[in-house]
């Protein structure tokens, strides 16, 4: 009798992201995980921990302090329309510029990790996650987040 596995929506997203993180560690010489201390970064750290448990992730975390306050950070998020064309593995040229017309196709879960000298890649393991998925995963995994998320009233649409 053949056994089937049914993963919840969040567990499917988790498995996909862990696969992407492991692919990065296997394919690149000096990967670094950017860490903003925000909720998405907290989820990324948990996924990296799970990807390499019981060991440690084989790459450092890098925090860039932008000096922005919470309200200003939200208003400066990169939500432009062209970002919808961003791939999970997003190539940058030798000038570290992103060209949406020159991105490689991603078929299923096969990623083209070959880069030429001077090129770089930004990887987005949470590309398929929604805002709700992030919050539900934080709750499911009991991930600590910065209390500032709950310190101010936010606009709400009923």
C-alpha positions, 0 to 999 in steps of 0.5 A: 500500500502506498503511503501519502503525506498531507502537509498543512499549508504552513508546513508546505511553505516551511518545507519549500523555504528550508529547501531553498535555504539548503540550496543556497548553502550548497551552491554558493561560497559565501552566503549571508542571511540579512537580518532586520530584527523584523518578523520576516527575519525572525521567521527566516532565522527559525527556518535556517535553524530547522534547515541545519538542525541539530547543527548551526546554519553554515552562514552568518547573519548580517544586520544593517542598522538603517536608523529608521524608526518603526513608522518610517520603516513601514513607509519605506518598504520596497513594495513597488510593482516590479517586485512582483517579477522578482524570482526566488533566486534574483540575479544582480549584474556586476553593478549589483543592479536588478534587471527584471527582463533578465531574470532566469526562469524557475521551473518547479523547484530547480534553481539556476545557481550559476553566476559569473564573476562579479554577479550576485544573487539575492534569494527570497525563501519567503517569496510564496508566503503571505503576511498572514502566513508569516503571522500564523507561522510565528504563532505556530512556532512560538517565535519571539518577535520585537514587542514594538509590533504590538506597541502602536495602534495601526489603521484597520479596515473593517 
